Amino acid sequence: MTDGSVTAPGHGHACLAYDDPAVFHAWAVEQVTKGLAAGEQVWLVGPEEADTVARRLASVPGFDAARRRGAVRLFPVGHAYRHDEVVDPERQVQAYMRATTEALAAGHTGLRVLAEATSLVRTVAQRDAFARYEHHIDHWLRHRPMSAVCAYDRRVLGDAAIAELACMHPETNTDVPFRLYAGGGDAVVALGGELDPTAHRLFAAALERADPRPTAGRLVFDATRLRFVDHRSLLHLRDHARRHDAVAVLRTRRPAAARLVELLGLTEVRVEVVR
């Protein structure tokens, strides 16, 4: 899929992969249009020069005036991120925290970011750090007036690399088996999709990168949007709970998970069946 459609309800954090630059341009038009209508400040971050991007967006109603007053800002990748280096997750989250605060202080209702981040995730080390950053920012976005669309060029990265990043978002147009993202309430993590036998290596990596920490000895996973979980994924949950001397609580609508935990004798995993 490259039309910009996404799966699953989220909180303003999407991963979109594209094969055609025209698709990315259409997303830029959409984000600017929606952001201006909502009174937000819009950042477009990408590899092209600002003037080139501005010419492509000139037909968007109100674009030129919005850019003059700072409601739309166009940045090269190196301005918003440490270009061609391994991102520091905490530092990057703090940078967007400051940007959101500044946008609010300037009279905008929030910050909307579309970032073409392909150049930031070309290597294994870059993807590992950036995936960790994606999960950190995902938690922050749940409670702040900022939204983010992270775009990646499939022609450059390939499906496997993009899957590592897409699975860390609540929304994506990429065909990944599961999504791991920030939970709400007492759930440190939410899970959607299917944790089937094809996904267990990707899930293990995602869980390590997110590295959820327990509260009062419990690691609660909101799995109410998870359609299937196999034994390997339950073992990954057990191992993560062991590392943190905690119990993993899988909150699900599917009673079969409880039976599987019982059969495997996973004392570090508990299943809470909800309706």
C-alpha positions as CSV (number, residue, x, y, z in Angstrom):
1,M,0.0,0.0,0.0
2,T,1.3,3.4,-0.9
3,D,-1.9,5.5,-0.9
4,G,-1.4,6.9,2.6
5,S,-4.2,4.9,4.2
6,V,-3.4,3.5,7.7
7,T,-4.5,0.8,10.0
8,A,-5.8,1.0,13.5
9,P,-6.9,4.0,15.6
10,G,-4.0,5.9,17.1
11,H,-3.0,9.1,18.7
12,G,-1.4,11.0,15.9
13,H,1.7,8.9,15.2
14,A,1.9,7.2,11.9
15,C,4.5,5.4,9.8
16,L,4.0,5.7,6.1
17,A,6.1,3.9,3.4
18,Y,6.1,5.0,-0.2
19,D,7.5,4.0,-3.6
20,D,6.6,7.1,-5.5
21,P,7.8,10.7,-4.6
22,A,4.4,11.9,-5.8
23,V,2.8,10.0,-2.9
24,F,5.0,11.8,-0.4
25,H,4.1,15.1,-2.0
26,A,0.4,14.3,-1.6
27,W,1.0,13.6,2.1
28,A,2.8,16.9,2.5
29,V,-0.2,18.7,0.9
30,E,-2.6,16.8,3.2
31,Q,-0.6,17.6,6.4
32,V,-0.2,21.3,5.6
33,T,-3.9,21.6,4.8
34,K,-5.0,19.8,7.9
35,G,-2.5,21.5,10.1
36,L,-3.5,25.0,9.0
37,A,-7.2,24.2,9.3
38,A,-6.5,23.1,12.9
39,G,-4.4,26.2,13.8
40,E,-1.3,24.1,14.2
41,Q,2.3,24.9,13.3
42,V,3.4,22.5,10.6
43,W,6.9,21.2,10.1
44,L,7.9,19.5,6.9
45,V,11.3,17.8,7.3
46,G,13.0,16.2,4.3
47,P,16.0,15.9,2.0
48,E,15.0,18.6,-0.4
49,E,15.8,22.3,-0.3
50,A,13.1,24.5,1.3
51,D,12.5,26.5,-1.9
52,T,11.9,23.4,-3.9
53,V,9.3,22.1,-1.4
54,A,7.7,25.6,-1.2
55,R,7.2,25.7,-5.0
56,R,5.4,22.3,-4.9
57,L,3.1,23.6,-2.1
58,A,2.4,27.0,-3.5
59,S,-1.1,25.9,-4.7
60,V,-2.2,25.0,-1.2
61,P,-4.6,27.8,-0.1
62,G,-2.9,30.1,2.4
63,F,0.5,28.4,2.1
64,D,2.6,31.5,1.3
65,A,1.0,33.6,4.0
66,A,1.3,30.8,6.5
67,R,5.0,30.3,5.8
68,R,5.7,34.0,6.2
69,R,4.1,34.1,9.6
70,G,5.8,30.9,10.7
71,A,2.8,28.6,10.7
72,V,4.5,26.4,8.1
73,R,8.3,25.7,8.5
74,L,10.4,23.8,6.0
75,F,13.5,22.1,7.3
76,P,16.3,19.9,5.8
77,V,16.7,16.7,7.7
78,G,19.9,17.9,9.3
79,H,18.2,20.8,11.0
80,A,15.6,18.7,12.8
81,Y,17.8,15.6,13.4
82,R,21.4,14.7,13.6
83,H,21.7,13.9,9.9
84,D,23.6,10.7,9.0
85,E,24.4,9.9,12.6
86,V,22.8,7.6,15.2
87,V,20.0,9.5,16.8
88,D,20.0,10.0,20.6
89,P,16.4,9.0,21.5
90,E,16.1,11.2,24.7
91,R,17.7,14.2,23.1
92,Q,15.4,14.0,20.1
93,V,12.3,13.7,22.2
94,Q,13.4,16.7,24.2
95,A,14.0,18.7,21.0
96,Y,10.4,18.1,19.9
97,M,9.1,18.9,23.4
98,R,10.8,22.3,23.1
99,A,9.4,22.8,19.6
100,T,5.9,22.0,20.8
101,T,6.2,24.4,23.7
102,E,7.5,27.1,21.3
103,A,4.6,26.5,18.9
104,L,2.1,26.9,21.7
105,A,3.8,30.1,22.9
106,A,3.6,31.5,19.4
107,G,-0.2,31.1,19.5
108,H,-0.6,27.8,17.5
109,T,-2.8,25.0,18.8
110,G,0.0,22.4,18.6
111,L,2.7,21.0,16.4
112,R,2.3,18.7,13.3
113,V,5.4,17.1,11.8
114,L,5.8,15.2,8.6
115,A,9.4,13.9,8.5
116,E,11.0,12.0,5.6
117,A,13.5,10.1,7.7
118,T,15.0,7.6,5.2
119,S,18.5,9.0,5.5
120,L,18.4,8.5,9.3
121,V,17.8,4.8,9.3
122,R,20.0,3.3,6.6
123,T,22.2,1.3,8.9
124,V,21.4,-1.3,11.6
125,A,22.7,0.9,14.3
126,Q,20.6,3.9,13.0
127,R,17.5,1.8,12.9
128,D,18.0,0.4,16.4
129,A,18.3,3.9,17.9
130,F,15.6,5.4,15.8
131,A,13.1,2.6,16.7
132,R,13.9,3.3,20.4
133,Y,13.2,7.0,19.7
134,E,10.0,6.2,17.9
135,H,8.7,4.5,21.1
136,H,9.8,7.2,23.4
137,I,8.1,9.9,21.3
138,D,5.0,7.8,21.0
139,H,4.5,7.9,24.8
140,W,5.0,11.7,24.8
141,L,2.5,12.2,21.9
142,R,-0.3,10.5,23.8
143,H,-0.6,13.5,26.1
144,R,0.7,16.5,24.2
145,P,-0.6,18.6,21.3
146,M,1.8,17.2,18.8
147,S,1.3,14.7,15.9
148,A,3.9,13.1,13.7
149,V,4.1,11.2,10.4
150,C,7.3,9.4,9.8
151,A,7.8,8.6,6.1
152,Y,10.3,6.1,4.6
153,D,11.3,5.4,1.0
154,R,10.7,1.7,0.4
155,R,12.9,1.8,-2.7
156,V,15.9,2.7,-0.5
157,L,15.3,0.8,2.6
158,G,13.3,-2.3,1.6
159,D,10.4,-3.9,3.3
160,A,12.4,-5.7,6.1
161,A,14.0,-2.5,7.4
162,I,10.8,-0.5,7.2
163,A,9.0,-3.2,9.2
164,E,11.4,-2.7,12.1
165,L,10.1,0.9,12.3
166,A,6.5,0.5,11.2
167,C,5.8,-1.9,14.0
168,M,6.7,0.7,16.6
169,H,3.7,2.9,15.5
170,P,0.0,2.8,16.3
171,E,-0.8,3.6,12.6
172,T,0.8,2.5,9.4
173,N,0.1,1.8,5.7
174,T,2.7,-1.0,5.8
175,D,1.8,-4.7,6.0
176,V,3.4,-5.6,9.3
177,P,2.0,-8.5,11.4
178,F,1.8,-6.5,14.6
179,R,2.2,-3.0,16.1
180,L,3.7,-2.2,19.5
181,Y,3.0,1.3,20.8
182,A,2.4,3.4,23.9
183,G,-0.4,2.1,26.1
184,G,-3.0,4.1,28.1
185,G,-3.9,3.9,31.7
186,D,-1.9,1.3,33.6
187,A,-0.8,-0.4,30.3
188,V,2.8,0.5,29.5
189,V,2.5,-0.9,26.0
190,A,-0.4,-1.6,23.6
191,L,-0.3,-4.4,21.0
192,G,-2.3,-4.7,17.8
193,G,-2.4,-7.1,14.9
194,E,-1.1,-10.7,15.2
195,L,1.9,-12.2,17.0
196,D,2.2,-15.3,14.8
197,P,5.2,-17.5,14.1
198,T,6.4,-15.2,11.3
199,A,6.7,-12.3,13.7
200,H,8.5,-13.6,16.7
201,R,12.0,-12.2,15.8
202,L,10.6,-8.8,14.9
203,F,8.5,-8.8,18.1
204,A,11.6,-9.7,20.2
205,A,13.5,-6.8,18.7
206,A,10.6,-4.4,19.1
207,L,10.1,-5.4,22.8
208,E,13.8,-5.0,23.5
209,R,13.8,-1.5,21.8
210,A,10.7,-0.3,23.7
211,D,12.0,-1.9,26.9
212,P,8.9,-1.3,29.0
213,R,9.5,-1.0,32.7
214,P,7.2,-2.4,35.4
215,T,5.1,-0.5,37.9
216,A,4.7,-2.2,41.3
217,G,6.1,-5.4,39.8
218,R,3.6,-5.5,36.9
219,L,4.2,-5.0,33.2
220,V,0.7,-4.5,31.7
221,F,0.2,-5.0,28.0
222,D,-3.0,-3.8,26.4
223,A,-3.6,-6.6,23.9
224,T,-7.3,-5.9,23.3
225,R,-6.5,-5.2,19.6
226,L,-4.3,-8.2,19.3
227,R,-6.1,-10.9,17.2
228,F,-3.6,-13.8,17.8
229,V,-0.6,-14.6,20.0
230,D,1.6,-17.7,19.6
231,H,3.7,-19.4,22.2
232,R,7.0,-17.9,21.0
233,S,5.7,-14.4,21.7
234,L,4.5,-15.4,25.1
235,L,8.0,-16.7,25.8
236,H,9.4,-13.3,24.8
237,L,7.0,-11.6,27.3
238,R,8.1,-14.0,30.0
239,D,11.8,-13.4,29.3
240,H,11.3,-9.6,29.4
241,A,9.4,-9.9,32.6
242,R,12.2,-12.0,34.1
243,R,14.8,-9.4,33.2
244,H,12.9,-6.8,35.2
245,D,11.9,-9.1,38.0
246,A,8.2,-8.5,37.2
247,V,5.1,-10.2,36.0
248,A,3.8,-9.6,32.5
249,V,0.1,-9.0,32.4
250,L,-1.5,-9.6,29.0
251,R,-4.9,-7.9,28.9
252,T,-6.8,-9.5,26.0
253,R,-10.3,-10.3,24.7
254,R,-9.2,-13.9,23.8
255,P,-9.5,-16.5,26.5
256,A,-7.3,-19.0,24.5
257,A,-4.2,-17.0,25.6
258,A,-4.9,-17.9,29.2
259,R,-5.0,-21.6,28.3
260,L,-1.7,-21.4,26.4
261,V,0.0,-19.7,29.3
262,E,-1.3,-22.4,31.6
263,L,-0.1,-25.2,29.3
264,L,3.4,-23.6,29.0
265,G,3.7,-23.1,32.7
266,L,4.6,-19.4,32.4
267,T,4.4,-18.2,36.0
268,E,5.8,-14.8,35.0
269,V,2.9,-14.2,32.6
270,R,-0.7,-13.6,33.6
271,V,-3.7,-13.2,31.3
272,E,-6.6,-10.8,32.1
273,V,-9.6,-11.5,29.9
274,V,-11.7,-8.4,29.3
275,R,-15.0,-7.9,27.4
